[in-house]
Amino acid sequence: MSAPAEDGAVHTRVAGGIAHITFDRPQARNAMTFAMYEALAAGLARIEADPSVRVAVLRGAGGQAFVAGTDIEQFVGFTGADGVAYEARIDAYVAALEGCRVPTVAVVEGFAVGGGLAIANACDIRIAQAGARFGVPIARTLGNCLSPANLRRLSATLGPSVVARMLLLAEMPTAETLAPLGYLAAIAEPEALEAEVERTCARLLGHAPVTMRVTRAMLRRLALDPGAEAPDLIADCYGSRDFAAGVEAFLAKRPAAWTGT
């Protein structure tokens, strides 16, 4: 899916069970226009409709940035009401990414800033190029704020103290700083980045889709309510063909052939 060239583009390509979503506006460090957000939503809808997709990989074009936030020109003439509507709109895009049917992998080169950090943060797994930087320096730049939903999401992955420092001090920590927090699955030098992404995708492609889908859905529920129950999800998993096939394959001492049903 793509937007008009002057507004940037978000391309979705499917190959070998992997959906590749690319933010393509390298001349602006892939800063997102509203047209690009809509194209992201269209790409996610395509994934939902295509049962052949088992993994989604998101990355920025050009190798210099994942996404450098929302394009500043989108904010010209904003009022308070516009800000409320904008944050609700961004929340909807991020929630759609969180709820994606398949595991998501963010490949971060250069910068993941503002809305870019929100997108990377909504992915299940993050792989960063060495030296990549993450942050929301709006206290130093624009003077706007994040929504409670996006603050909750960041706090859940990074911790409230790290998020407070990142926002109040406008810090842009490196991948190497965030790695000990468990925020990143891997850090790779530029020449090793593609191999790391391929290894991660291969592992995900080899795992039980229903187990991963149910686990991700449970984690989303628990993020909103630590006491949440999930009998529907448990029944979905134990009642799946994959579970029956997995038990049979385990007892027969052979790999299971997962179908995602």
C-alpha distance (Angstrom), angle and dihedral (degrees) to the residues before:
residue distance angle dihedral
M1 . . .
S2 3.76 . .
A3 3.78 141.9 .
P4 3.82 127.3 -139.6
A5 3.81 110.9 -66.3
E6 3.80 94.4 -114.7
D7 3.81 89.8 57.4
G8 3.79 95.3 45.6
A9 3.78 123.2 -113.3
V10 3.76 142.3 -111.3
H11 3.79 112.4 -150.7
T12 3.80 124.6 -160.5
R13 3.80 118.3 -162.2
V14 3.81 125.7 174.3
A15 3.80 122.5 -153.9
G16 3.79 132.9 152.4
G17 3.79 94.2 -4.2
I18 3.81 92.4 -52.6
A19 3.80 125.3 111.2
H20 3.79 110.8 -150.5
I21 3.81 112.5 -156.5
T22 3.81 112.7 -169.9
F23 3.81 126.2 -170.4
D24 3.78 102.1 -145.1
R25 3.79 116.4 -166.1
P26 3.80 102.0 98.4
Q27 3.80 94.8 161.1
A28 3.83 86.7 67.8
R29 3.82 96.5 35.0
N30 3.80 87.1 -100.7
A31 3.80 92.9 -66.2
M32 3.79 106.8 179.1
T33 3.78 124.3 -111.7
F34 3.79 120.1 -166.2
A35 3.80 88.0 -104.8
M36 3.81 89.1 57.5
Y37 3.80 92.0 50.3
E38 3.80 88.6 52.6
A39 3.80 90.4 49.1
L40 3.81 89.3 51.5
A41 3.80 88.9 53.3
A42 3.81 89.7 50.0
G43 3.81 90.5 50.8
L44 3.79 91.2 51.7
A45 3.80 90.1 49.2
R46 3.80 89.1 52.6
I47 3.79 89.8 53.9
E48 3.80 91.0 50.6
A49 3.80 90.2 53.4
D50 3.81 96.8 46.0
P51 3.83 113.6 74.6
S52 3.81 90.8 -171.8
V53 3.82 90.3 71.3
R54 3.80 112.6 94.5
V55 3.84 101.6 162.3
A56 3.81 135.6 23.9
V57 3.82 123.6 -149.8
L58 3.81 119.3 -164.2
R59 3.80 123.0 -165.9
G60 3.78 143.4 147.7
A61 3.79 125.2 -106.7
G62 3.78 121.6 -117.3
G63 3.79 99.5 34.6
Q64 3.83 93.9 -107.8
A65 3.81 100.9 91.4
F66 3.78 142.9 8.8
V67 3.81 94.1 -149.3
A68 3.81 123.6 -33.0
G69 3.80 95.1 -151.3
T70 3.78 128.1 -93.8
D71 3.80 117.1 -30.0
I72 3.81 106.8 -96.0
E73 3.80 93.4 -136.6
Q74 3.80 87.8 68.1
F75 3.83 88.0 70.5
V76 3.81 100.2 54.6
G77 3.81 110.3 128.0
F78 3.79 94.1 8.3
T79 3.80 119.1 164.7
G80 3.79 128.4 -163.0
A81 3.79 89.7 -95.6
D82 3.80 90.0 50.6
G83 3.80 88.9 53.4
V84 3.80 92.3 52.8
A85 3.80 90.7 49.3
Y86 3.82 91.8 46.3
E87 3.80 94.4 51.8
A88 3.83 90.5 47.6
R89 3.79 88.9 51.1
I90 3.80 92.9 50.1
D91 3.81 90.3 46.6
A92 3.81 88.7 55.8
Y93 3.82 92.9 52.0
V94 3.80 92.5 46.7
A95 3.81 92.1 46.1
A96 3.81 89.8 52.2
L97 3.80 89.5 53.4
E98 3.81 91.2 47.5
G99 3.79 89.3 51.1
C100 3.79 94.7 48.5
R101 3.81 111.2 141.3
V102 3.81 93.4 -125.0
P103 3.81 135.8 44.9
T104 3.79 112.6 -81.3
V105 3.80 128.2 -144.2
A106 3.82 123.0 -163.3
V107 3.80 114.8 -155.6
V108 3.80 106.7 -159.3
E109 3.79 120.5 -162.1
G110 3.79 119.1 170.5
F111 3.80 108.9 -19.7
A112 3.81 137.8 6.3
V113 3.79 102.2 -173.6
G114 3.81 133.9 170.4
G115 3.78 107.7 -38.3
G116 3.79 87.4 12.4
L117 3.77 90.4 59.7
A118 3.81 89.6 48.0
I119 3.81 89.7 54.1
A120 3.81 94.5 46.1
N121 3.78 90.5 44.3
A122 3.82 91.2 53.8
C123 3.80 90.8 57.9
D124 3.79 119.6 93.5
I125 3.79 95.8 -130.2
R126 3.79 130.7 27.6
I127 3.80 124.6 -160.6
A128 3.79 116.3 -174.6
Q129 3.75 135.4 -165.0
A130 3.79 112.0 -123.6
G131 3.80 110.4 -84.9
A132 3.81 95.5 20.0
R133 3.81 113.5 150.2
F134 3.78 131.5 -142.8
G135 3.78 130.1 -164.8
V136 3.79 155.0 111.5
P137 3.84 103.6 -126.1
I138 3.81 94.4 175.3
A139 3.82 93.5 129.8
R140 3.81 86.3 65.7
T141 3.80 99.9 35.1
L142 3.81 122.6 25.5
G143 3.79 104.6 6.5
N144 3.80 94.4 -135.3
C145 3.81 127.1 121.6
L146 3.80 143.0 -132.3
S147 3.78 126.5 -108.6
P148 3.81 120.3 -104.4
A149 3.81 88.5 -112.0
N150 3.79 93.2 57.2
L151 3.80 91.9 43.4
R152 3.81 87.9 52.7
R153 3.78 91.1 50.4
L154 3.80 93.5 49.6
S155 3.81 92.5 44.7
A156 3.80 90.5 51.3
T157 3.80 92.6 56.0
L158 3.81 103.3 30.7
G159 3.81 102.9 23.8
P160 3.82 128.0 -111.7
S161 3.81 95.0 -91.0
V162 3.79 94.2 53.9
V163 3.81 91.3 45.7
A164 3.81 91.7 49.7
R165 3.81 91.3 51.7
M166 3.80 92.2 44.4
L167 3.80 92.6 52.4
L168 3.81 103.6 33.4
L169 3.80 96.3 41.7
A170 3.82 93.2 33.6
E171 3.79 89.2 -127.3
M172 3.79 122.1 176.8
P173 3.82 104.6 -159.8
T174 3.77 119.3 -161.9
A175 3.78 126.6 -120.1
E176 3.78 88.0 -106.5
T177 3.81 90.4 57.2
L178 3.80 94.2 48.9
A179 3.80 97.4 42.7
P180 3.85 95.6 80.4
L181 3.83 88.2 56.5
G182 3.79 89.8 63.2
Y183 3.79 90.6 -114.6
L184 3.79 94.2 126.6
A185 3.78 128.0 51.3
A186 3.80 91.0 -154.2
I187 3.80 145.2 -9.9
A188 3.78 117.8 -145.9
E189 3.77 137.3 -178.5
P190 3.82 113.4 -114.7
E191 3.79 94.1 -99.9
A192 3.83 91.8 51.2
L193 3.80 99.2 41.3
E194 3.82 98.4 92.8
A195 3.79 92.5 49.1
E196 3.80 90.3 51.5
V197 3.81 91.6 50.7
E198 3.81 90.9 48.3
R199 3.82 91.9 50.3
T200 3.79 91.7 50.3
C201 3.79 93.0 48.2
A202 3.81 91.6 47.5
R203 3.80 90.3 54.6
L204 3.79 92.1 49.4
L205 3.80 92.3 46.9
G206 3.80 89.0 54.5
H207 3.81 95.8 53.2
A208 3.80 131.1 86.8
P209 3.84 108.4 -83.9
V210 3.81 94.8 -155.3
T211 3.80 92.3 51.0
M212 3.79 90.9 50.4
R213 3.81 93.7 45.0
V214 3.80 93.6 49.2
T215 3.80 92.9 44.5
R216 3.79 91.9 51.4
A217 3.80 91.6 48.1
M218 3.81 90.8 50.7
L219 3.78 91.6 50.3
R220 3.81 90.2 52.5
R221 3.80 91.0 51.8
L222 3.78 92.9 47.8
A223 3.81 90.7 50.5
L224 3.80 88.1 62.3
D225 3.80 97.8 35.5
P226 3.83 121.0 16.1
G227 3.80 89.4 -160.5
A228 3.79 95.5 51.2
E229 3.79 118.7 138.2
A230 3.79 125.1 -148.4
P231 3.82 112.4 -167.3
D232 3.81 89.5 146.2
L233 3.79 92.4 56.2
I234 3.79 93.1 44.1
A235 3.81 90.5 50.6
D236 3.79 90.1 47.3
C237 3.79 91.3 54.7
Y238 3.81 99.6 42.1
G239 3.79 90.4 42.7
S240 3.79 94.3 52.1
R241 3.77 126.1 111.0
D242 3.80 87.8 -126.9
F243 3.81 92.1 61.5
A244 3.79 92.0 51.2
A245 3.80 90.3 46.1
G246 3.81 90.8 47.0
V247 3.80 92.8 53.8
E248 3.78 91.0 47.2
A249 3.82 92.6 48.1
F250 3.81 93.2 46.5
L251 3.81 92.4 52.2
A252 3.80 89.9 46.6
K253 3.82 89.9 49.8
R254 3.79 94.2 -124.4
P255 3.83 133.3 115.2
A256 3.78 116.0 -88.7
A257 3.79 119.6 -115.7
W258 3.80 102.3 -136.8
T259 3.79 119.3 -152.8
G260 3.80 100.6 175.7
T261 3.81 92.7 -119.1
